[in-house]
């Protein structure tokens, strides 16, 4: 494993849930600041709860922890903590997800959530040199009407939100259910992505492509069960924001050695590596690169391809992409 190269690669991360970067230490600090009771008594107890059997068992803890996020400063602190970690791992660009419904359902104003996140992203650009584009996700296990209301709340802030996505419990909640919401978002000029093919079947990926008309598939690992789908993804160069450590932690695969990421690369799929919910899954983006590189003995060229795929898959403008690709070329040549 080329540790030096992995560290120096300029990275773009497009599958990171800000609420999923909520480390226990910060969780308790904010809960204390806001006088919010948590269902855990210590950081150690929270970490012991990180033994998940599936996606839903993780989501139960994820939503419980989110109760500690109340004020604009809380959302700033959450986002800033992630950005500092990302900066230390040579992340140059981020397109983080946030879930406003998780907070507005508790009485936290949409504007409060957005203001804290975007203020931190602005500081990240100025102080850390990390560019960003923010993606708002809809919770697919809530009614479609609730997603549409959330979209309408967001439209006045299109200057701060580049696109929308679809996340939360996938099983039994097909992308096609949200066709009207995504059509409205596209009509408003927003980019669209969706989680599909994590716990859900390959059919959900087809729906995300053909019904929601997404620019990227988040996860997408189950595409390998459908050769025709793989051909489509390769032909259209559809980026897949793969999160290997998350897939192991949530039992999508049993071990890293069973993960399809190497086969996906061999098929020339546009694979990118990301951390998903790193506070809960034991690894930020550098840890995901390391785990995949070590397990599958990836070559320097393969590592460079993953980093290049990610830069090209971002919602950056052409100048922003060229700058990052130039840095990548310099690193690969050194």
Secondary structure, DSSP 8 states (H G I E B T S, - for coil): --HHHHHHS-EEE--BBGGGG--HHHHHHHHHHHT---S-SSHHHHHHT---SSHHHHHHHHHHHGGG--SHHHHHHHHHHHHHHHHHTTEEEE--EE-HHHHHTTT--HHHHHHHHHHHHHHIIIII--EE--EEEEETTS-HHHHHHHHHHHHTTTTT--EEEEES--TT--GGGGHHHHHHHHHTT-EEEEEESSSS-HHHHHHHHHTS--SEEEE-GGGGG-HHHHHHHHHTT-EEEE-HHHHHHTTSSSSGGG-THHHHHHTT-EEEE--BSHHHHT--HHHHHHHHHHHHT--HHHHHHHHHHHHHHSS--HHHHHHHHHHHHHHHH-
